[in-house]
Amino acid sequence: MRAFEDTRPNGIVKRLLDDRHSLPLSVALHLVPGALIVAAYLLIGEPFVAAIGFPAFAGWAIALCLVLIPVQLGLLWLGRKHNGRFSLRGVLHYTDKPVSRGKLVAMVIGLILWMLVLGFALAPLNNFFKDFFTWLPYADTGGSGNNTYLDGYSHSVMLTTLVICLPLTGISLPLIEELYFRGFLLPRLSHLGRWAPVLSTVLFALYHFWSPWVFVSRVIFTFPGFWFAWREKDIRLSIGMHVGVTSIVATLGTIALALNLI
């Protein structure tokens, strides 16, 4: 008898793997990870980094890892239930690479420039909205888009924090977010038509409970990448934009700090 003979999807697994998620289920799957990240930060990440004398930003990296890595493992578990082995086939969509390589490169470069330029241009808007969230216990811990969360620490501690966080918050964690939000969740909103990428963008912005003041600007600078990923049915577009920007910003910030430019 084959080891995985009885691994056919059923119950909650079938609901998760259906081509169409109900609106309440989709909203929950978008927002619950964000709530868990905040809880992980307050209960684990922040106390731990405070105890070892590191910036709160490192606590957020820990919290993101504690939630997003299990999310990725959960996708692999769904793949095992669906395929009889650990695989993302049938779990993720938009993975058939329909966009040609040349078109992909051109579109990703344009999306990266859009996200970078709009991200910096809308910083004053973020600061305006942040005044409405000063009551949050984590309002000054690294979610505002600047480096003030590193103030008060030695140069070596700041540099160590950025070097450790670069492969996490700069590359790995944004990649997991794209696989989950655009590869797993967005295709299962396809019954909403053109509203699917709109809802995906809004819910993704809301998911960032740790920086609600960036909601408006995050919707503006991420929407094109998510919309193109939906229209072209190619997740590489949103991955290229999202991971491209976070890795560039994290790398440049680390280099600038190492050279005492900031």
Buried (B, 14 or more C-beta within 10 A) or exposed (E): EEEEEEBEBEEEBEEBBEEEBEEEBBBEBBBEBBEBBBBBBBEBBBEBBEEEEBBBBBBBBBBBBBBBBEBBEBBBBBBBBBBBEEBBEEBBBBBEEEBEEEEBEEBBEBBBEBBBEBBEEBBEBBEEBBEEBEEBEBBBBBBBBEBEBBEEBEEEBBBBBBEEBBEBBBBBBBBBBBBBBBBBBBBBBBEBEEEBBBBBBBBBBBBBBBBBBBBBBBBBBBBBBBBBBBEBBBBBBBBBBBBBBBBBBBBEBBEEBBEEEE
